Amino acid sequence: MRLVWILISTVAVVTAATAPFLWPFARPAEDESASGPPPVELERPYYVLLPLLEVAARDPDGDGWDTGDSPPDLYYEVFWQGQRVFKSATKDDTFVAKWSNSAIKLGDIMDAVSIDDSIKAARVTARANQPIEFVVYDADIGSDEVIGRWKTDLGTLRITDQKWVQPAPGIVSAVCRVIPLDGVRFDTLTK
């Protein structure tokens, strides 16, 4: 019985100590009101990315995405001011894709690399009535197929993870993460 209490106590202490780093958006900052995460501030720069995305099991015609009924090879792009400002890595054979905020390639170790250079997200400035567009693709050998696309007003985003349910045909759900470009906390980048 004593071993059980030691195990429970150890798990509780480890969980309490690591929770702020594992779930930084789940806890409000000291200066946040109880009404939820703050909205973006206009004319301020942010990182914007889709860390989690789920697509429909079938294309609009009811067919599988790839030959042999295998899941699609997913990637997404972010467009701002009419230009592509970010393209994600491709996640092969999946209906649910997860992307990290940051990545360092093996070649980066040889050169000096900044944390900012390792961040894998669009960099945009929040402005009222200015759209940001997300386009999700199935990477194919011939040509890539658009699975879904949608726009949202940058001025309506919040500094947090926000989940969109069916933001576009073909997209079951998408999580959008918004992180201030200045004053980035390391724990928000390694989620």
C-alpha positions in Angstrom: 0.0 0.0 0.0 2.9 2.4 0.8 4.3 1.8 -2.7 0.9 2.9 -4.2 0.9 6.1 -2.2 4.5 6.9 -3.2 3.6 6.3 -6.9 0.5 8.5 -6.6 2.5 11.3 -4.9 5.2 11.1 -7.5 2.8 11.3 -10.4 1.0 14.3 -8.7 4.2 16.2 -8.2 5.5 15.5 -11.7 2.2 16.5 -13.2 2.0 19.7 -11.2 5.6 20.6 -12.1 5.2 19.9 -15.9 1.7 21.0 -16.6 2.6 24.7 -17.3 5.0 23.5 -20.0 2.8 20.9 -21.5 -0.4 22.9 -21.7 0.6 26.6 -21.8 -2.7 27.7 -23.4 -4.9 25.8 -20.9 -4.0 28.1 -18.1 -4.7 31.8 -18.1 -1.8 34.2 -17.7 -1.9 36.2 -14.5 -3.1 39.4 -16.2 -5.8 37.7 -18.3 -9.4 38.2 -17.3 -11.7 35.3 -16.7 -13.5 36.0 -20.0 -10.9 33.9 -22.0 -7.8 34.4 -24.0 -7.2 38.0 -25.3 -7.9 39.0 -28.8 -5.0 39.9 -31.1 -3.9 43.5 -30.9 -4.2 45.3 -34.2 -1.0 46.3 -35.9 1.0 43.8 -33.9 2.8 40.8 -35.5 1.9 37.2 -34.8 2.8 33.6 -35.7 -0.2 31.8 -37.1 -0.3 28.0 -37.8 -2.5 25.0 -37.9 -1.0 22.5 -35.5 -3.9 20.0 -35.8 -6.1 19.3 -38.8 -8.6 16.5 -39.6 -10.0 16.0 -43.1 -13.0 14.0 -44.4 -12.5 10.3 -45.1 -13.6 10.7 -48.7 -13.3 13.4 -51.4 -16.4 15.4 -52.5 -17.2 12.7 -55.1 -17.2 10.0 -52.4 -14.0 8.5 -53.7 -10.8 7.8 -51.6 -8.2 10.5 -51.7 -5.4 8.4 -53.1 -5.2 5.2 -55.1 -5.9 2.0 -53.2 -8.1 4.0 -50.8 -5.2 5.2 -48.8 -5.5 8.4 -46.8 -4.3 11.7 -48.2 -0.8 13.2 -47.9 -1.7 16.4 -46.1 0.0 19.8 -46.2 -1.4 23.4 -45.9 -0.5 26.9 -47.0 -1.3 30.2 -45.5 -2.0 33.3 -47.6 -1.9 36.9 -46.4 -2.1 40.1 -48.5 -2.6 37.9 -51.6 0.7 36.0 -51.2 1.6 32.6 -49.8 3.5 33.3 -46.6 3.8 29.8 -45.3 3.8 26.2 -46.5 3.8 23.3 -44.0 5.6 20.0 -44.2 3.7 17.1 -45.7 2.2 14.4 -43.4 1.8 11.2 -45.4 -1.2 8.8 -45.4 -3.3 10.4 -42.7 -6.8 11.9 -42.1 -5.5 13.7 -38.9 -2.3 15.6 -39.2 -0.3 17.3 -36.5 2.5 19.9 -37.0 5.0 21.2 -34.5 5.6 24.9 -34.1 9.3 24.5 -34.6 11.9 22.3 -36.2 15.6 22.3 -36.6 17.1 20.4 -39.6 20.3 18.5 -39.3 22.0 21.1 -41.5 21.0 23.8 -39.1 23.2 22.3 -36.4 26.3 23.1 -38.5 25.3 26.7 -38.9 24.2 29.2 -36.3 20.4 29.1 -36.2 18.1 31.3 -34.2 14.9 30.2 -32.5 13.0 32.5 -34.9 14.4 30.7 -37.9 13.3 27.4 -36.5 9.6 28.5 -36.1 7.4 26.9 -38.6 4.4 29.3 -38.9 3.2 32.2 -41.0 4.3 35.6 -39.8 1.5 38.2 -40.2 0.4 41.5 -38.8 -3.1 41.6 -37.4 -5.3 44.2 -39.1 -9.0 44.7 -39.0 -11.0 43.5 -42.0 -7.9 41.8 -43.5 -8.3 38.2 -44.4 -5.9 35.3 -43.8 -6.5 32.2 -46.0 -5.8 28.6 -45.2 -5.6 26.0 -48.1 -5.3 22.3 -47.3 -3.9 20.0 -50.0 -3.5 16.3 -50.7 0.0 16.0 -52.2 -0.1 13.8 -55.3 2.5 12.8 -57.9 0.8 14.5 -60.8 -0.8 17.6 -59.2 -1.8 18.4 -55.7 -5.5 18.3 -54.9 -7.2 21.1 -52.9 -9.1 19.4 -50.0 -10.5 22.7 -48.6 -9.9 26.4 -48.2 -11.3 29.1 -46.0 -10.6 32.7 -44.9 -11.0 34.4 -41.6 -10.5 38.0 -40.5 -7.2 38.4 -38.7 -8.7 41.0 -36.4 -11.1 38.3 -34.9 -8.4 35.8 -33.9 -7.4 35.2 -30.3 -4.0 34.6 -28.8 -4.5 30.9 -28.1 -5.5 27.7 -29.9 -8.9 28.1 -31.5 -10.8 25.1 -32.9 -12.9 25.5 -36.1 -15.4 22.8 -36.8 -15.9 22.2 -40.6 -14.3 25.5 -41.7 -14.6 24.3 -45.3 -16.0 21.4 -47.2 -13.6 18.5 -46.9 -12.2 19.8 -43.5 -13.7 18.1 -40.4 -11.8 20.4 -38.0 -8.8 22.6 -37.7 -7.0 24.1 -34.8 -5.5 27.5 -35.4 -2.7 28.7 -33.1 -1.8 32.4 -32.7 1.3 33.4 -30.8 2.7 37.0 -30.5 5.8 37.4 -32.6 7.5 39.5 -29.9 7.8 38.2 -26.4 7.5 34.5 -27.5 7.7 32.1 -24.6 9.8 28.9 -25.3 7.0 26.7 -23.9 4.5 27.9 -26.5 6.9 27.1 -29.3 7.6 23.5 -28.3 4.0 22.3 -28.1 
